[in-house]
Amino acid sequence: MYDKTKLNEYKFRAVVSVFLLCLMSYLVFFNEMKGPGIFEIVFIGGLFSILSLIHSVWAIKMILKEAE
């Protein structure tokens, strides 16, 4: 489920996922977007970002555990 040689890629994905979650949070709370589009942005984009973040953190932990 993870590639041992792609530690830097997993770190990059984790940072990008956090950035996207912050960006979506800013858009929702400070721009007061209304309508069905905001639901799609938050639900689909947020779900993708959260799952990507979880997988990246898990892969980073497993790679570092093996390196010890």
C-alpha positions as CSV (number, residue, x, y, z in Angstrom):
1,M,0.0,0.0,0.0
2,Y,3.1,2.3,0.1
3,D,6.4,2.6,-1.8
4,K,9.4,2.7,0.4
5,T,11.3,4.9,-2.1
6,K,8.8,7.7,-2.1
7,L,9.2,9.3,1.3
8,N,9.5,12.8,-0.1
9,E,6.4,12.4,-2.2
10,Y,4.4,11.4,0.8
11,K,5.7,14.4,2.7
12,F,4.7,16.7,-0.2
13,R,1.2,15.1,-0.4
14,A,0.7,15.6,3.3
15,V,1.7,19.3,3.1
16,V,-0.6,19.8,0.0
17,S,-3.5,18.1,1.8
18,V,-3.2,20.4,4.8
19,F,-3.0,23.4,2.5
20,L,-6.1,22.4,0.6
21,L,-8.0,21.8,3.9
22,C,-7.0,25.2,5.1
23,L,-8.0,26.8,1.8
24,M,-11.4,25.1,1.8
25,S,-12.0,26.1,5.5
26,Y,-11.1,29.7,4.6
27,L,-13.5,29.7,1.6
28,V,-16.4,28.3,3.7
29,F,-16.0,30.4,6.8
30,F,-14.9,33.8,5.4
31,N,-16.5,34.0,2.0
32,E,-19.9,32.8,2.9
33,M,-20.4,30.9,-0.3
34,K,-23.9,29.5,-0.6
35,G,-25.5,26.9,-2.8
36,P,-24.9,23.3,-3.9
37,G,-21.4,24.1,-5.2
38,I,-20.0,24.7,-1.7
39,F,-21.3,21.3,-0.6
40,E,-19.4,19.6,-3.5
41,I,-16.2,21.5,-2.8
42,V,-16.3,20.7,0.9
43,F,-17.5,17.1,0.7
44,I,-15.6,15.8,-2.3
45,G,-12.5,18.0,-1.9
46,G,-12.4,17.7,1.8
47,L,-12.9,13.9,1.7
48,F,-10.1,13.6,-0.8
49,S,-7.8,15.8,1.2
50,I,-8.5,14.0,4.5
51,L,-8.0,10.5,3.0
52,S,-4.8,11.6,1.2
53,L,-3.5,13.1,4.4
54,I,-4.3,10.0,6.4
55,H,-2.6,7.7,3.9
56,S,0.4,10.0,3.6
57,V,1.0,10.1,7.4
58,W,0.5,6.4,7.6
59,A,3.0,5.7,4.8
60,I,5.5,8.1,6.4
61,K,5.2,6.4,9.7
62,M,5.7,2.9,8.2
63,I,8.7,4.0,6.1
64,L,10.4,5.6,9.1
65,K,9.6,2.6,11.3
66,E,11.3,0.3,8.7
67,A,14.3,2.6,8.5
68,E,15.1,2.1,12.2
